[in-house]
Amino acid sequence: MNFKLRFVSSAVTTLETLQRENPAKYRKVLKTLGLMETNLRHPSLKTHKYTTLKGENGEEVFESYVENKTPGAFRLFWHYGPNNREITILAITPHP
């Protein structure tokens, strides 16, 4: 199932900053976003529910990996919706 990606403004800002300041990380994020559009169950995403965060309207939030076993590895936080076959990207951030 294919999904359309939507981005909150802070996620767009993060993408723009990565494109300028860290092109290698930017490419990894784009690859992850591409997988999310076409195959949310791809094993490299390691997608799982993130229980300490809720969406703006109480949506369940999920975490997907951009990188793994890397200091400051990046993660994507997202939820389904608001429309059918859409995903809203809430944050693109390094894992603490």
C-alpha positions as CSV (number, residue, x, y, z in Angstrom):
1,M,0.0,0.0,0.0
2,N,1.4,3.4,-1.0
3,F,1.1,6.4,1.3
4,K,1.2,10.1,0.7
5,L,3.6,11.9,3.0
6,R,2.7,15.1,4.8
7,F,5.1,17.1,6.9
8,V,4.7,19.5,9.8
9,S,6.6,22.7,9.3
10,S,9.4,21.8,11.8
11,A,10.0,18.5,9.9
12,V,10.4,20.5,6.6
13,T,12.8,22.9,8.3
14,T,14.9,19.9,9.5
15,L,15.0,18.5,6.0
16,E,16.1,21.8,4.5
17,T,18.8,22.2,7.2
18,L,20.1,18.6,6.6
19,Q,20.2,19.2,2.8
20,R,22.5,22.2,3.4
21,E,24.6,21.1,6.3
22,N,24.7,17.3,6.1
23,P,24.0,15.9,2.6
24,A,24.8,12.3,3.5
25,K,22.3,12.3,6.4
26,Y,19.8,14.0,4.1
27,R,20.1,11.2,1.5
28,K,19.5,8.6,4.3
29,V,16.4,10.4,5.4
30,L,15.1,10.6,1.8
31,K,15.7,6.9,1.4
32,T,13.8,6.2,4.6
33,L,10.9,8.4,3.5
34,G,10.8,6.6,0.2
35,L,10.5,3.2,2.0
36,M,7.8,4.6,4.2
37,E,5.8,5.7,1.1
38,T,5.9,2.2,-0.4
39,N,6.5,-0.4,2.4
40,L,6.0,0.6,6.0
41,R,6.8,-3.0,7.0
42,H,10.3,-2.9,5.5
43,P,12.6,-4.5,8.1
44,S,15.2,-1.7,8.0
45,L,12.6,0.8,9.2
46,K,12.2,-1.1,12.5
47,T,8.8,0.8,12.8
48,H,7.2,0.6,16.2
49,K,4.6,2.4,18.3
50,Y,6.1,5.3,20.4
51,T,4.0,5.3,23.5
52,T,5.2,8.6,25.2
53,L,4.0,10.8,22.4
54,K,0.6,11.5,20.8
55,G,-0.4,13.3,17.7
56,E,-2.1,16.7,17.7
57,N,-5.5,15.0,17.8
58,G,-4.5,12.1,20.0
59,E,-3.2,9.9,17.2
60,E,-0.9,7.0,17.9
61,V,2.6,8.0,17.0
62,F,5.2,5.6,15.5
63,E,9.0,5.7,15.2
64,S,10.9,4.6,12.2
65,Y,14.7,4.3,12.0
66,V,16.8,6.2,9.5
67,E,20.0,4.7,11.0
68,N,20.8,2.1,13.6
69,K,23.8,1.5,15.9
70,T,25.2,4.9,15.2
71,P,25.8,7.6,17.8
72,G,23.0,10.2,17.3
73,A,21.2,7.9,14.9
74,F,18.3,9.7,13.2
75,R,14.6,8.7,13.7
76,L,11.4,9.7,12.1
77,F,8.3,10.2,14.2
78,W,4.9,10.1,12.4
79,H,1.2,9.1,12.6
80,Y,-1.4,7.9,10.2
81,G,-3.7,10.6,8.6
82,P,-5.3,13.0,8.6
83,N,-6.7,11.4,5.4
84,N,-6.8,7.8,4.2
85,R,-3.4,6.5,2.9
86,E,-1.6,9.5,4.4
87,I,1.2,9.7,6.9
88,T,2.1,12.9,8.7
89,I,5.8,13.3,9.6
90,L,6.0,15.0,13.0
91,A,9.8,15.0,13.6
92,I,13.1,14.1,12.0
93,T,15.5,14.0,14.8
94,P,18.6,12.3,16.3
95,H,17.9,9.6,18.9
96,P,19.1,10.7,22.3
